Amino acid sequence: MSPLLTTDAVPDQDKLDYWRTVVSSALVPMSVTPQDDRRFAGRIASDRLGYVRLSAVEADAQRTTRTRAHIARSGEALVAIGIQMRGKAHFTQAGQRATVGERQMIVYDTARPYSVEYPERFAARILHIPRRNLGLPDDRIDRLSGTVIDTAEGTGALLVPFLATLVTSTHMYSAAVAGRLAGHVVDLFATLVAEHGPADGPRADGEHNALAARVRAYIDLHLGDPGLSPRTVAAEHHISVRYLHRVFEAEGVTVSRLVRQRRLEKSARELAGAKGAVPVVSAVAKRWGFVSPPHFSRVFRETFGYSPLEWWELHAS
């Protein structure tokens, strides 16, 4: 995290001008009106994690306003995630008003005017992600904009501790690691969008494809877990089993069949590459998540036309 910018050492007559400048620089251009300009104190720290900007803000009661004039002076369109750590905030955008309480989150669009009123001293964590890096349809992001999200469960419960750690440790990461972590932030945000979308409404192909890709990657990383199932996969991605099955309808395969298919492919590759001594079939089966060696041998033959040992002999010769 970059050095903390604070009004503590700034003369009283200069504090407001200083604060307005650092807020617009660290976050996005906006106007700031303190509730009490005679006794005002604030501090902010901001840094980048790849293409994601992370900021920690703590200040006295104030109102921030972003107008079209501010937007015109800004660069690329950003999507913001605000997490209220202490105090509360009244957020208004496009005529919609929402109150964000402690440990709650709100998503909003910095390319549209908005205002945030903090009626008391507060602390918040704010992320800014370029809209182009999200890889999500605009209408899906817009639908979530201005929505208050509880962080006690679901993806919100994952984001808060993850982001709290990132905010204080950005200086520790190399550029390559920072880029990968930024990708994880975007993945969590995409999951958040999916989680808070309409339960039965149509989903954009882009979102389906992105979620399917994440699920496939997760399955490949956990093939050795015998407990891997549609239920555990859905829980890990904070979606319902029903929605998980709907995503994979377009893939032409069920999740259970995909898990078995990938396990068999990995087993076949290992057996084909085994050299020297005869491989222990039960060990190969266990390594790739099969609980029962006889079951493994049966489905292996059904799939490849050979038993595991015959497959090994075929490739060994």
Secondary structure, DSSP 8 states (H G I E B T S, - for coil): ----EESTTS-GGGHHHHHHHHHHHHS-S-EEEES-TTS--EEEEEEEETTEEEEEEEESSEEEEE-HHHHHT--S-EEEEEEEEES-EEEEETTEEEEE-TTEEEEEETTS-EEEEE-S-EEEEEEEEEHHHH-S-HHHHHHHTT-EEESSSHHHHHHHHHHHHHHHHGGGS-HHHHHHHHHHHHHHHHHHHHHTS-SSS---HHHHHHHHHHHHHHHHHTTT-TT--HHHHHHHTTS-HHHHHHHHHTTTS-HHHHHHHHHHHHHHHHHHH--SS---HHHHHHHTT-S-HHHHHHHHHHHHSS-HHHHHHHHH-
